[in-house]
Amino acid sequence: MNLPELERARQIYEIVAKEYKYMIDFENYKDGHMIAASLRGITSQNTTGKPGLVCAGYAQLYKELCNRAKITCEYIRGQGIQGGTSEPHAWNVLLIDGKQIPVD
């Protein structure tokens, strides 16, 4: 907690990216509620089981960890564009020193 906010946010990002796999085959697990389906890969021991997380799960987890580290972090839902195709996406925006910093 003695580190500057931006450094704490960066460390949280690196830990989440390292510890949690991205769910490649999300369509086979989707049950109509993206966050619940995405977070399904987190067990009660806070470890990743199969199948992992998708953007909504990463963004919710990152927001929760940032909030616990006293970092202002918003969860954003919208449309992402990949390969010319628009699809639902989720990401975060930090507010640090009066600046908005997108995190994806």
N, C-alpha and C positions, 0 to 999 in steps of 0.2 A: 504493500500500500504506500510505501515511501517513494515509489517511482512516479514520474509524471504520468498523467492520464493517457496520453498517446502511447507511451511505452507499455503501460498495462494493457491497453486495448490491443496492441500488436502482439503481446505475449499470449493473450487469450486466443486471438485469431490463430496463432501458430499451434497452440495446444489442440484446439478443436480440429483444425485441418489435419494434424498428425494422428490424432486418436480415433477419429470417426471416418469410416469409409463412405464414399458416395454410392447411393443405391442406383446401380445401372439399370436394373430391370423393374423400375418403379411401376410401370403400367400393370404388371402382374399382381401387385400388392395393393393398388389403390382401392379404397373402399368408400370414396365419396367425401372423405374428410382429409384433406392433404396433410395437415399437421399431425393428426393422429397416425396416419399411415406412415409418415416420415419418421416420427419418433418411435415407431414400433421397434426399431433396432436397438433402443437403449434399454438395458436391463435394470433391475433394482440395484445392482452393484455398480451402476454408472459405467458399464462397459458395453461395447458394441457387440450385439449378436448379429446374425444375419437378418435382414438384408442391408442394414445401414440407414443413412439419412439422405433426403433430397434437400433442395434449397430451403423449403419451409422449416424443416427440422434444424438445419444449420443455423438459420436466422433466429429461430426461437431460442435455441440453446445459447447462441452468442449473446443475444439480448439479456437472457437470464444471468449469464456469467458477468457481463458488463454491469448490470444493475447491482449485483452483489459486490462488485469492485468499485461502486460509487461512480460509474461512468454513465453519462446520459446516452442512451442508445434506443433508437426507435426501430420497430419492425415494420417493413414496408412491403406491400403486395402490389404487383402491377404486371405489366407485360414485358417479357424479355424477348430479344430478337437473336436468333441463332441460325446461321445459314440462310438468312432471308425469310425465316418462318417466325411468326410471333406466337408465343405461348405463355401461360401463367408463370410468374417467377416471384421469388421473395428474396429480400436482402435487408441490410441494415444501414442506418445513417447515424453516425456519432455526432454529438455536439460537444466540441472541445475548444476552449478559448474563443467562443463566439463563432467558430467555423463549423460548417456542416461537412462531414467527411463520409462519403459513401463506402460501404464495406460489402464485398460480394465474394 
